[in-house]
Amino acid sequence: MIETEFLNRVELRGRVGHDPRITTVGDSQVARFSLATNEAFRGKNGDLREETTWHNITAWAGKNVMDFNDVHKGTFVSLTGRLRSTRFTGSDGVERSVFEIVANRLEPFVPAVRE
């Protein structure tokens, strides 16, 4: 039998979109927030454009996760985690899928200054 190793790993660096919603589950704290990442590229006519992608982040307090009190709207962070998909049926009866990143490492990020 051939075994194949599958990898579900996401690495992001970006700005926190809103102050995290922090809740307690059992003995652990969990923070949920959005993260904006940007990609710069040249359009068809050569003009510089920037595209922003928003990500839903879930982080559990613990090893390799920064103090949630230091995470605020606008904070630059770097994270590693895994992609998770959840399906649910909305109040309108329509089935939907939501994607989120479950972070297992979350730390402050200081972007390099270009001169």
TAWO-V719427 format. One record per run of one state. SS is the DSSP state (h for helix, s for strand, l for the rest). FROM is the first residue (numbers start at 1). LEN is the number of residues. If there is no record, write none. Layout:
((SS & FROM & LEN) (SS & FROM & LEN))
//
This chain:
((l & 1 & 9) (s & 10 & 7) (l & 17 & 4) (s & 21 & 5) (l & 26 & 2) (s & 28 & 15) (l & 43 & 5) (s & 48 & 13) (l & 61 & 4) (s & 65 & 1) (l & 66 & 2) (h & 68 & 3) (l & 71 & 5) (s & 76 & 14) (l & 90 & 5) (s & 95 & 14) (l & 109 & 7))
//
